């Protein structure tokens, strides 16, 4: 018996009122990046990346991605294909750390985050980082507080003026269905 993973679970209320789109994730890894259920005694979250003890040392290895140098990057695994543009919908996994913390403050390795680059809703630094990647690429980024959580942060979870370290993998990119015909002549994502 084969398993099928839904990219976005169905909400029956939305199905009956506004409709719903069913997408099948053909690249389902059958639990490689899985969060154990509540019934188990031990919860496991697969993460990638590692804690950073010195942000200053890490930044020396990185290259600026944007003009203001708020986003810096080091490619750990090369990707391929065409550069991303606003007509793409991408799937990413990530782990996010603060300098000196042994555990990530945010992890998304169980189910990829699917983002439409036309209207991503991502924080500006994260959007700049993702748009700099190619499919299959794994990179580490240092994202300045100016393009992330700002001067105030989000207490108690995010400290004021907190620069972030993100390990990101761009899993796949597709032409956004609503915009598909607009970008066909330019090539796919």
DOKEMAR-409905 format. One record per residue (C-alpha): residue in one letter; residue number from 1; x, y, z. Coordinates in Angstrom, 1 decimal, always signed. Each point is the difference from the previous one (the first is absolute). Last residue first. Layout:
N
{'A',NUM,{X,Y,Z}};
...
This chain:
189
{'X',189,{+11.7,+28.4,-12.6}};
{'X',188,{-1.3,-0.6,-3.5}};
{'X',187,{+1.0,+1.8,-3.1}};
{'X',186,{-0.5,+3.6,-1.1}};
{'X',185,{-2.8,-0.8,-2.5}};
{'X',184,{-1.9,-1.9,+2.7}};
{'X',183,{+0.0,+2.9,+2.5}};
{'X',182,{-3.4,+1.6,-0.6}};
{'X',181,{-1.6,-3.3,-0.8}};
{'X',180,{+0.7,-1.3,+3.5}};
{'X',179,{-1.1,+2.9,+2.1}};
{'X',178,{-3.0,-1.6,+1.7}};
{'X',177,{+1.9,-3.4,+0.1}};
{'X',176,{+3.2,+1.4,+1.6}};
{'X',175,{+2.8,-1.4,-2.1}};
{'X',174,{+1.6,-2.7,+2.1}};
{'X',173,{+3.0,-0.1,+2.3}};
{'X',172,{+1.4,-2.8,+2.1}};
{'X',171,{+2.0,-1.0,+3.0}};
{'X',170,{+1.7,+3.3,+0.9}};
{'X',169,{+2.0,-0.9,+3.1}};
{'X',168,{+0.5,+2.7,+2.6}};
{'X',167,{+2.3,+0.3,+3.1}};
{'X',166,{-0.9,+3.3,+1.6}};
{'X',165,{+2.1,+1.9,+2.5}};
{'X',164,{-1.8,+3.0,+1.5}};
{'X',163,{+1.0,+3.5,+1.1}};
{'X',162,{-1.9,+1.1,+3.1}};
{'X',161,{-0.5,+3.7,+0.5}};
{'X',160,{-2.4,-0.6,+2.9}};
{'X',159,{-0.3,-3.7,+1.1}};
{'X',158,{-2.4,-2.4,-1.8}};
{'X',157,{-1.9,-2.4,+2.2}};
{'X',156,{-1.0,+2.2,+2.9}};
{'X',155,{-0.4,+2.4,-1.6}};
{'X',154,{-0.4,+0.5,-3.8}};
{'X',153,{+2.9,+2.1,-1.1}};
{'X',152,{+0.0,+3.7,+1.0}};
{'X',151,{+2.7,+1.3,-2.5}};
{'X',150,{-1.4,-2.0,-2.9}};
{'X',149,{-1.1,-3.6,-0.3}};
{'X',148,{+1.6,-0.8,-3.4}};
{'X',147,{+1.3,+2.5,-2.5}};
{'X',146,{+1.6,+2.4,+2.5}};
{'X',145,{+0.8,-2.9,+2.3}};
{'X',144,{+2.6,-1.1,-2.5}};
{'X',143,{-0.2,-3.4,-1.7}};
{'X',142,{+3.0,-2.3,+0.1}};
{'X',141,{-0.5,-2.7,-2.6}};
{'X',140,{+1.0,-3.6,-0.3}};
{'X',139,{-0.6,-1.7,-3.3}};
{'X',138,{-1.4,-3.2,-1.5}};
{'X',137,{-0.8,+0.1,-3.7}};
{'X',136,{-2.3,-2.6,-1.7}};
{'X',135,{-1.8,+2.6,-2.0}};
{'X',134,{+1.9,+3.3,-0.3}};
{'X',133,{+0.3,+2.7,+2.8}};
{'X',132,{+0.1,+3.8,+0.1}};
{'X',131,{-3.8,+0.3,+0.2}};
{'X',130,{+0.0,-2.1,+3.2}};
{'X',129,{+2.4,+2.4,+1.7}};
{'X',128,{-1.8,+3.2,-1.1}};
{'X',127,{-3.3,-1.5,+1.3}};
{'X',126,{+1.6,-1.0,+3.3}};
{'X',125,{+1.3,+3.5,+0.5}};
{'X',124,{-3.4,+1.7,-0.9}};
{'X',123,{-2.0,-2.1,+2.4}};
{'X',122,{-2.1,-2.4,-2.0}};
{'X',121,{-3.6,+0.8,-1.0}};
{'X',120,{+0.9,-1.6,-3.4}};
{'X',119,{-2.2,+2.0,-2.4}};
{'X',118,{+1.6,-0.3,-3.4}};
{'X',117,{+2.6,-2.5,+1.4}};
{'X',116,{-2.8,-2.6,+0.7}};
{'X',115,{+1.4,-1.9,+2.9}};
{'X',114,{-0.4,-3.7,+1.0}};
{'X',113,{+1.7,-0.8,+3.4}};
{'X',112,{+1.2,-3.6,-0.2}};
{'X',111,{-1.5,-2.4,+2.5}};
{'X',110,{+2.2,-1.5,+2.8}};
{'X',109,{+3.0,+2.2,-0.4}};
{'X',108,{-1.4,+3.3,+1.0}};
{'X',107,{+1.9,+1.0,+3.1}};
{'X',106,{+0.0,+3.2,+2.1}};
{'X',105,{+1.9,+1.1,+3.1}};
{'X',104,{+2.7,-2.6,-0.8}};
{'X',103,{+1.7,-1.6,+3.0}};
{'X',102,{+3.6,+0.6,+1.3}};
{'X',101,{-0.4,+3.8,+0.1}};
{'X',100,{+3.3,+2.0,-0.3}};
{'X',99,{-1.0,+2.0,-3.0}};
{'X',98,{-3.7,-0.4,-0.7}};
{'X',97,{-1.2,-2.9,-2.1}};
{'X',96,{-2.4,-0.8,-2.8}};
{'X',95,{-0.5,-3.4,-1.7}};
{'X',94,{-1.5,-0.1,-3.5}};
{'X',93,{-2.1,-1.9,-2.5}};
{'X',92,{-1.0,+1.6,-3.3}};
{'X',91,{-2.7,-0.5,-2.7}};
{'X',90,{-0.3,+2.7,-2.7}};
{'X',89,{-2.8,+1.6,-2.0}};
{'X',88,{+1.5,+2.0,-2.8}};
{'X',87,{-1.3,+3.0,-2.0}};
{'X',86,{+1.9,+2.5,+2.1}};
{'X',85,{+3.3,-1.3,-1.3}};
{'X',84,{+2.4,-2.9,+0.8}};
{'X',83,{+3.2,-0.5,-1.9}};
{'X',82,{+0.0,-2.9,-2.6}};
{'X',81,{+1.2,-3.5,+0.8}};
{'X',80,{+2.5,-1.2,+2.5}};
{'X',79,{+1.0,-0.3,+3.7}};
{'X',78,{+3.4,-0.1,+1.6}};
{'X',77,{+0.3,-1.4,+3.5}};
{'X',76,{+1.4,+2.1,+2.9}};
{'X',75,{-0.4,+3.4,-1.6}};
{'X',74,{+1.0,+2.9,+2.4}};
{'X',73,{-2.3,+3.0,+0.3}};
{'X',72,{-0.3,+3.5,+1.4}};
{'X',71,{-3.2,+2.0,+0.3}};
{'X',70,{+0.1,+3.5,+1.4}};
{'X',69,{+2.8,+1.0,-2.4}};
{'X',68,{-1.8,+3.2,-1.1}};
{'X',67,{+0.3,-1.1,-3.7}};
{'X',66,{-1.3,-3.5,+0.6}};
{'X',65,{+1.6,-3.4,-0.1}};
{'X',64,{+3.2,+0.7,+2.0}};
{'X',63,{+2.5,-2.8,+0.0}};
{'X',62,{+0.7,-2.2,+3.1}};
{'X',61,{+3.2,-1.5,+1.6}};
{'X',60,{+0.8,+3.1,+2.1}};
{'X',59,{-3.6,+0.0,+1.2}};
{'X',58,{+0.5,-3.3,+1.7}};
{'X',57,{+2.9,+1.2,+2.1}};
{'X',56,{-2.0,+3.1,+1.2}};
{'X',55,{-3.0,-2.1,+0.7}};
{'X',54,{+2.0,-2.0,+2.5}};
{'X',53,{-1.5,-3.0,+1.8}};
{'X',52,{-2.2,-1.2,-2.9}};
{'X',51,{-2.3,-2.9,+0.5}};
{'X',50,{-0.2,-2.5,-2.8}};
{'X',49,{-1.8,-0.5,-3.3}};
{'X',48,{-2.7,-2.7,-0.6}};
{'X',47,{-2.9,-0.9,+2.2}};
{'X',46,{-1.9,-3.2,+0.5}};
{'X',45,{-2.5,+0.4,+2.8}};
{'X',44,{-0.5,-2.8,+2.4}};
{'X',43,{-2.6,-0.3,+2.7}};
{'X',42,{+0.5,-2.9,+2.4}};
{'X',41,{-2.7,-1.8,+1.9}};
{'X',40,{-2.1,-0.6,-3.1}};
{'X',39,{-3.7,+0.6,+0.0}};
{'X',38,{+0.4,+3.7,-0.8}};
{'X',37,{+1.3,-0.8,-3.4}};
{'X',36,{+3.6,+0.1,-1.1}};
{'X',35,{+1.1,+2.9,-2.2}};
{'X',34,{+1.3,-1.2,-3.3}};
{'X',33,{+2.7,+0.9,-2.5}};
{'X',32,{+0.7,-3.5,-1.5}};
{'X',31,{-3.7,-0.9,+0.4}};
{'X',30,{-0.9,-1.5,-3.3}};
{'X',29,{+2.0,+2.5,-2.0}};
{'X',28,{-2.9,+1.4,-1.9}};
{'X',27,{+1.3,+1.1,-3.4}};
{'X',26,{-3.3,-0.4,-1.8}};
{'X',25,{-1.7,+2.5,+2.3}};
{'X',24,{-3.6,-0.2,-1.1}};
{'X',23,{-1.8,+3.3,-0.2}};
{'X',22,{-3.8,+0.3,+0.6}};
{'X',21,{-1.3,+3.5,-0.5}};
{'X',20,{-3.0,+1.1,+2.1}};
{'X',19,{-3.4,+1.7,-0.5}};
{'X',18,{-1.3,+3.1,+1.6}};
{'X',17,{-2.9,-1.1,+2.2}};
{'X',16,{-0.1,-3.8,-0.1}};
{'X',15,{+3.7,-0.7,-0.2}};
{'X',14,{+0.7,+2.9,+2.3}};
{'X',13,{-2.0,-1.7,+2.8}};
{'X',12,{+1.5,-3.4,-0.9}};
{'X',11,{+3.6,+1.3,+0.6}};
{'X',10,{+2.2,-2.2,-2.1}};
{'X',9,{+3.6,-0.4,+1.0}};
{'X',8,{+2.5,+2.0,-2.1}};
{'X',7,{+2.9,-1.9,-1.7}};
{'X',6,{-2.0,-3.2,+0.4}};
{'X',5,{+2.2,-3.1,+0.4}};
{'X',4,{-1.0,-3.3,-1.7}};
{'X',3,{+1.2,-3.4,+1.3}};
{'X',2,{+0.1,-3.1,-2.1}};
{'X',1,{-1.5,-3.4,+1.0}};
